[in-house]
Amino acid sequence: ATEALEIAPGFIAPEQANPDSNLAPSTLGGNFSMLSGRWEPPEKMAGWVVERFSIWMVDGDSTTTYQCGGTDHVGNTCGRRDYSYMFTMGKQIFLDRIRFFAPHNTRNLIPRFIIGASNGDQRLNGSRDYAPSGQLFDFDILHDGPGAEFVELALPPTPTERLLLQIFRNLDGGATRANWELTEFEFYAIGYAPFARYTSNVIDLGEHRNLGPLSWTGEQADDTRVEIYMRSGDDQQPDIYWRNTFRGNEKVPFNTSGAPLDQVQYNKLELSQLGGVTHDLENWTSWSPVYDFAAGRGLANADRPRRFVQFDIAFHSTPEAGGSLNYLQLATSPRLVTETRAEISPPSASSDEITTFTYKLRARVEPSDAGFDGITIETPARVHAVESAHLGGVEIPFNMTRLDEHGFDLELSTPIDLELSEELVEVKFQAQIFAYDTPFTGRLFNSATPGEIAQTARPGDADKTDDSNTLRVVLNSIPQNPIQAMRLASRSFSPNGDQINDVLHIDYELLNLRGGTPTLIQIYDLAGRHIADLPSQLRESGLFRSAWNGRDHAGALVDPGLYILQLKVVADEREDRARRLVSVVY
């Protein structure tokens, strides 16, 4: 599906409006409606006559005339009520100008009219300025005033999906009805479409596969956004379609024959039978959070091997600028095992000490699976050491290939293949956690195929004697302050340039911080004078290190003496501070 989108061989991008193109005729054929108890196309209203119900005023032919007020030119009575017209674009435009005109020298001018606009966001329904006759659709009023033989309104660019023209039969609200006539009503857009969207088909990968990194290129100008979303699943239908049965409030996902509803069948239901659409979260992931478009890459939204994927790309533009997407690609590899169940024990720990954890894993391997011999653990916790690996309760050798601030990789001496399907694999390691809900994400790989994508291990019951069933560890107690510890590598240092003890290293532990929290280290002398600041950092939970070279704001070495180092963290609208004393000597 696409909305307001230009599709070219090398890119997709929001449409650009032709500022000289009258959009009113494009609303004919179902998108131009009148209010008569409810919004209806004119041709479906009782007693419909072309001249009477205004088709001529938006047909793009300025030689035709629509007139109404008391009696029109063929003798039909009209003007018993105010006339409301709604133009539905089916997409957002930046509404730029409106114009309409009556026959030259006519005395039948519109007494008063309103122009209203709605961007189509249903979440705002009921909060806009005005709803004609209390209808479901409401509008922000852009203009309210008297008519004239020729009216042209220049508007600030206004995101518009529905446009209202309401014509009042008089100026003062009295009983006297005025005749009025229009030759043509026109409206125009400018710039890029405020919102455009591309939703891909459900893409069949042919088999369940490990989904790896996404990558893309495109352009995203200032004040514009290109948003990429992804979901993955096990079947062709990512959504559940519901049918109202009219047995109370009952809704069922089946047609009248008992077969599951699909999109085609749902669209053929009567309006009253439409029960809504929801995500199938049993067989599909939910839509991913928006990817960082500037990064150009991100991890696939998949918690296990999946066969089907779908993408959604949204463009948010200004009248002057719109982004573009040149390509989007997804790497995949054959799955290594059919099913995994993994858990970590213990599922809770203290933040002020190093804990020994055991990562437990069972994998179901089928004849078509390659199996694995490597395990990656990714975590924001600080891993200090990996102690041992066990297979079926027996310790086995392993080779550590990585241990850093992001976790570790190890290769087992015994590959897990079909013969070892469902055997319990255990890895013991020491780590310190700093956040309440710390993840330990496990990925499996096969060292014989280093270019293939690792397979994510799903949480589950790997060990019947252990009730963890999770790959996340919580804190035993919730910390009251984000600063857990602040340590100096030395109580004194000598920044004299001799390459010995020239820099003071400052280590600190932060707890339960998310999303990047401002962290600052400030230096004061004993008289309280502000000497220097270390560069401010956005930190999350964890163990961090900064360094002071003994220089002040101006870059000059400070005098020998005692100095106060203050660590300041601003979290949840409150500050936490820790201070340490250091001696500078020469």
Residue pairs with C-beta under 8 A, 6 or more apart in sequence:
1 197
1 198
1 199
2 196
2 197
2 198
2 199
3 90
3 91
3 195
3 196
3 197
4 14
4 15
4 91
4 92
4 93
4 193
4 195
4 196
4 197
5 12
5 13
5 14
5 15
5 193
5 196
5 197
5 198
5 315
6 12
6 13
6 14
6 15
6 16
7 198
10 326
11 218
11 324
11 325
11 326
12 198
12 313
12 324
12 325
13 196
13 315
13 322
13 323
13 324
13 325
14 192
14 193
14 195
14 196
14 315
14 317
14 322
14 323
15 91
15 192
15 193
15 196
16 191
16 192
16 193
16 322
17 93
17 94
17 96
17 188
17 189
17 190
17 191
17 192
17 193
19 96
19 188
19 189
19 190
20 188
21 188
21 189
22 60
22 186
22 187
22 188
23 87
23 89
23 93
23 186
23 187
23 188
23 189
24 32
24 58
24 60
24 87
24 185
24 186
24 187
25 58
25 59
25 60
27 58
27 87
27 88
27 89
28 55
28 58
28 59
30 41
31 87
31 88
31 89
31 90
32 41
32 42
32 55
32 58
32 85
32 86
32 87
32 88
33 39
33 40
33 41
33 42
33 85
33 86
33 88
34 40
34 41
34 42
34 45
34 53
34 54
34 83
34 84
34 85
34 86
35 83
35 84
35 85
35 86
35 132
35 133
35 135
36 45
38 135
39 86
39 135
39 137
42 48
42 53
42 54
42 55
43 53
43 55
45 53
49 74
49 76
50 56
51 66
51 67
51 72
51 73
51 74
51 76
52 68
52 72
52 74
52 76
52 78
54 66
54 68
54 83
54 85
54 182
55 66
56 64
56 65
56 66
57 64
57 66
57 100
57 182
57 183
57 184
57 185
58 87
58 184
58 185
60 184
61 184
62 101
62 183
62 184
63 183
64 183
64 184
65 103
65 181
65 182
65 183
66 181
66 182
66 183
67 73
67 108
67 179
67 180
67 181
67 182
68 78
68 79
68 83
68 179
68 180
68 181
69 78
69 79
69 108
69 169
69 177
69 178
69 179
69 180
69 181
70 77
70 78
70 79
70 177
70 179
71 77
71 78
72 78
79 169
79 177
79 178
79 179
80 177
81 169
82 132
82 166
82 167
82 168
82 169
83 166
83 167
84 132
84 133
84 164
84 165
84 166
84 167
85 164
85 165
85 166
85 167
85 185
86 137
86 162
86 163
86 164
87 162
87 163
87 165
87 187
88 161
88 162
89 160
89 161
89 162
89 163
90 161
91 161
91 193
91 195
91 196
92 119
92 120
92 159
92 160
92 161
92 193
92 194
92 195
93 159
93 160
93 161
93 189
93 193
93 194
94 157
94 158
94 159
94 160
94 189
94 190
94 191
94 192
94 193
94 194
94 319
95 117
95 142
95 155
95 157
95 158
95 159
95 160
95 163
95 187
95 188
95 189
96 154
96 155
96 157
96 188
96 189
96 190
96 191
97 152
97 153
97 154
97 155
97 187
97 188
98 115
98 143
98 151
98 152
98 153
98 155
98 185
98 186
98 187
98 188
99 150
99 151
99 152
99 153
99 186
99 187
100 150
100 151
100 182
100 183
100 184
100 185
100 186
101 149
101 150
101 151
101 182
101 183
101 184
102 108
102 109
102 110
102 147
102 149
102 150
102 180
102 181
102 182
102 183
103 181
103 183
104 149
105 149
106 149
106 181
108 178
108 179
108 180
108 181
109 146
109 147
109 148
109 149
109 180
110 146
110 147
110 167
110 180
110 182
111 146
111 147
111 168
111 169
111 170
111 171
111 178
111 180
112 144
112 145
112 146
112 147
112 167
112 168
112 170
112 171
113 143
113 144
113 145
113 146
113 147
113 165
113 166
113 167
113 168
114 130
114 141
114 143
114 144
114 164
114 165
114 166
114 168
115 141
115 142
115 143
115 144
115 153
115 163
115 164
115 165
116 129
116 130
116 139
116 140
116 141
116 142
116 163
116 164
116 166
117 139
117 140
117 142
117 158
117 159
117 160
117 162
117 163
117 164
118 124
118 128
118 137
118 138
118 139
118 140
118 160
118 161
118 162
118 164
119 159
119 160
119 161
119 194
120 161
120 162
125 136
125 137
125 138
126 138
127 138
128 138
128 139
128 140
129 138
129 139
129 140
129 141
130 138
130 139
130 140
130 141
131 137
131 138
131 139
132 164
132 166
137 162
139 162
139 164
142 153
142 155
142 158
143 153
143 155
146 171
147 167
147 180
157 190
157 191
157 319
159 194
159 195
160 189
163 187
165 185
167 180
169 177
169 178
169 180
170 176
170 177
170 178
190 319
191 317
191 318
191 319
191 320
192 317
192 318
192 319
192 320
192 321
192 322
193 315
193 317
193 322
194 316
194 317
194 318
195 314
195 315
195 316
195 317
196 314
196 315
196 317
196 322
197 312
197 313
197 314
197 315
198 311
198 312
198 313
198 325
199 310
199 311
199 312
199 313
200 310
200 311
200 312
201 310
202 233
202 236
202 237
202 238
202 308
202 309
202 310
203 308
203 309
203 310
203 311
204 236
204 307
204 308
205 306
205 307
205 308
205 309
205 332
206 307
207 307
207 334
208 234
208 305
208 306
208 307
208 335
209 305
209 306
209 307
209 332
209 333
209 334
209 335
210 302
210 305
210 332
210 333
210 334
210 335
210 336
210 452
210 453
210 454
210 455
210 456
211 232
211 300
211 301
211 302
211 305
211 306
211 309
211 330
211 331
211 332
211 453
212 299
212 300
212 330
212 331
212 332
212 333
212 453
213 297
213 298
213 299
213 300
213 330
213 331
214 228
214 230
214 291
214 297
214 298
214 299
214 300
214 328
214 329
214 330
214 331
215 296
215 297
215 328
215 329
215 331
216 228
216 293
216 296
216 297
216 325
216 326
216 327
216 328
216 329
217 296
217 325
217 326
217 327
218 226
218 293
218 323
218 324
218 325
218 326
219 226
219 323
219 324
220 226
220 293
220 294
220 323
221 321
221 322
221 323
222 321
223 318
223 321
224 315
224 316
224 317
224 318
224 321
224 322
224 323
225 293
225 314
225 315
225 316
225 323
226 293
226 313
226 314
226 315
226 316
226 323
226 324
226 325
227 290
227 291
227 293
227 313
227 314
227 315
227 316
228 290
228 291
228 293
228 298
228 311
228 312
228 313
228 325
228 328
229 287
229 288
229 289
229 290
229 291
229 311
229 312
229 313
229 314
230 287
230 288
230 291
230 300
230 301
230 309
230 310
230 311
230 312
231 238
231 284
231 285
231 286
231 287
231 288
231 301
231 309
231 310
232 284
232 285
232 300
232 301
232 302
232 306
232 308
232 309
232 310
233 280
233 283
233 284
233 285
233 306
233 307
233 308
233 309
233 310
234 283
234 284
234 306
234 307
234 308
235 280
235 283
235 284
235 307
235 308
236 308
237 260
237 262
237 263
237 280
238 279
238 280
238 283
238 284
238 308
238 310
239 263
239 277
239 278
239 279
239 280
240 253
240 277
240 278
240 279
240 280
241 253
241 261
241 262
241 263
241 265
241 266
241 275
241 277
242 251
242 252
242 253
242 261
242 275
242 276
242 277
242 278
243 251
243 252
243 253
243 254
243 255
243 261
243 266
243 269
243 273
243 274
243 275
244 250
244 251
244 272
244 273
244 274
244 275
245 251
245 252
251 275
251 276
252 275
253 260
253 261
254 260
254 261
255 261
255 265
266 274
266 277
279 286
279 287
284 308
285 301
285 302
285 303
285 306
287 301
287 312
288 301
291 298
292 298
293 323
300 309
300 330
302 309
302 456
303 456
303 458
304 340
304 455
304 456
304 458
305 335
305 455
309 330
311 328
313 325
313 328
315 322
315 323
317 323
331 453
332 453
333 449
333 452
333 453
334 370
334 452
335 369
335 455
336 369
336 370
336 371
336 372
336 444
336 445
336 446
336 452
336 455
337 363
337 364
337 365
337 366
337 369
337 371
337 372
337 416
337 444
337 455
338 364
338 365
338 366
338 369
339 363
339 364
339 458
340 361
340 362
340 363
340 364
340 442
340 444
340 455
340 456
340 457
340 458
340 460
341 361
341 362
341 363
341 457
341 458
341 459
341 460
341 461
341 462
342 359
342 360
342 361
342 362
342 442
342 457
342 458
342 459
342 460
342 462
342 471
343 359
343 360
343 459
343 460
343 461
343 462
343 463
343 466
343 468
343 469
343 470
343 471
344 357
344 358
344 359
344 360
344 440
344 468
344 470
344 471
344 472
344 473
345 357
345 358
345 360
345 463
345 466
345 468
346 355
346 357
346 468
346 473
347 468
347 470
347 472
347 473
347 474
348 473
348 474
348 475
348 476
349 355
349 357
349 433
349 473
349 475
349 476
350 475
350 476
350 477
351 432
351 433
351 434
351 475
351 479
351 484
351 509
351 511
352 484
352 485
353 432
354 384
354 430
354 431
354 432
355 430
355 431
355 432
355 433
356 387
356 428
356 429
356 430
357 428
357 429
357 430
357 431
357 440
357 473
358 426
358 427
358 428
359 375
359 377
359 426
359 427
359 428
359 429
359 440
359 442
360 424
360 425
360 426
360 462
360 463
360 466
360 468
361 375
361 424
361 425
361 426
361 427
361 442
361 457
361 462
362 422
362 423
362 424
362 425
362 462
362 463
363 371
363 372
363 416
363 421
363 422
363 425
363 444
363 457
364 421
364 422
365 371
365 416
365 417
365 418
365 420
365 421
366 418
366 421
367 418
369 418
370 446
370 448
370 449
371 415
371 416
371 417
371 418
371 420
371 446
372 415
372 416
372 444
372 445
372 446
372 455
373 411
373 412
373 414
373 415
373 416
373 445
373 446
373 447
373 448
374 401
374 409
374 410
374 411
374 412
374 444
374 445
374 446
374 447
374 454
375 409
375 410
375 412
375 425
375 427
375 442
375 443
375 444
375 445
376 407
376 408
376 409
376 442
376 443
376 444
376 445
376 454
377 383
377 407
377 408
377 409
377 427
377 429
377 440
377 441
377 442
378 406
378 407
378 439
378 440
378 441
378 442
378 443
379 406
379 407
379 431
379 438
379 439
379 440
379 441
380 406
380 434
380 435
380 438
380 439
380 540
380 541
380 542
381 431
381 432
381 433
381 434
381 438
381 440
381 473
382 405
382 431
382 432
382 434
382 542
382 543
383 403
383 407
383 408
383 429
383 430
383 431
384 429
384 430
384 431
384 432
385 403
385 429
385 430
386 398
386 400
386 403
386 408
386 410
386 427
386 428
386 429
386 430
387 428
387 429
387 430
388 395
388 398
388 427
388 428
389 395
389 396
389 397
389 398
389 410
389 412
389 425
389 426
389 427
389 428
390 396
390 424
390 425
390 426
390 427
390 428
391 412
391 414
391 416
391 420
391 423
391 424
391 425
391 426
392 420
392 423
392 424
393 424
396 412
396 413
396 414
397 413
398 410
398 411
398 412
398 413
398 427
399 410
399 411
399 413
400 408
400 409
400 410
401 409
401 410
401 411
402 408
402 409
405 542
407 440
408 429
410 427
411 447
412 425
414 420
415 446
416 423
416 425
424 462
424 463
432 543
433 473
433 475
434 484
434 509
434 510
434 511
434 512
434 541
434 542
434 543
435 475
435 511
435 512
435 513
435 514
435 540
435 541
436 474
436 475
436 478
436 512
437 472
437 473
437 474
438 472
438 473
438 474
438 541
439 471
439 472
440 471
440 472
440 473
441 456
441 457
441 471
442 456
442 457
442 471
443 454
443 455
443 456
443 457
444 454
444 455
444 457
445 452
445 454
445 455
446 452
457 471
459 469
459 470
459 471
459 472
460 469
461 469
475 511
475 512
478 512
479 511
479 512
481 511
481 576
482 510
482 511
482 512
482 513
482 517
482 569
482 571
482 576
483 508
483 509
483 510
483 511
483 567
483 569
483 576
483 577
483 578
484 509
484 510
484 511
485 507
485 508
485 509
486 506
486 507
486 508
486 509
486 567
486 578
486 580
487 506
487 507
487 508
487 580
488 504
488 505
488 506
488 507
488 565
488 580
488 582
489 504
489 505
489 506
489 507
490 501
490 504
490 505
490 582
491 581
491 582
491 583
492 501
492 582
492 583
492 584
492 585
493 501
493 502
493 503
493 504
493 550
493 582
493 583
493 584
493 585
494 500
494 501
494 502
494 584
494 585
494 586
495 502
495 503
495 549
495 550
495 551
495 557
495 584
496 502
496 586
502 549
502 550
503 547
503 548
503 549
503 550
504 547
504 548
504 550
504 582
505 545
505 546
505 547
506 521
506 545
506 546
506 547
506 548
506 565
506 567
506 580
507 543
507 544
507 545
508 543
508 544
508 546
508 567
508 578
509 542
509 543
509 544
510 517
510 519
510 539
510 540
510 541
510 542
510 544
510 569
511 541
512 541
513 539
513 540
513 541
513 569
513 571
514 540
514 541
515 540
516 538
516 539
516 540
517 538
517 539
517 540
517 569
517 570
517 571
518 536
518 537
518 538
518 569
518 570
519 536
519 537
519 538
519 539
519 544
519 567
519 568
519 569
520 533
520 534
520 536
520 537
520 567
520 568
521 533
521 534
521 546
521 548
521 565
521 566
521 567
521 568
522 530
522 532
522 533
522 534
522 565
522 566
522 568
523 530
523 531
523 532
523 533
523 534
523 548
523 552
523 563
523 564
523 565
523 566
524 530
524 531
524 563
524 564
524 566
525 531
525 558
525 561
525 562
525 563
525 564
526 561
526 562
526 563
526 564
530 553
531 552
531 553
531 558
531 563
532 548
532 551
532 552
532 553
532 558
533 553
534 546
534 547
534 548
537 544
537 546
539 569
548 565
550 557
550 558
550 584
551 557
551 558
552 558
558 584
559 584
560 584
560 585
560 586
561 583
561 584
562 581
562 582
562 583
562 584
563 581
563 582
563 583
563 584
564 579
564 580
564 581
565 579
565 580
565 581
565 582
566 577
566 578
566 579
567 577
567 578
567 579
568 575
568 576
568 577
569 575
569 576
569 577
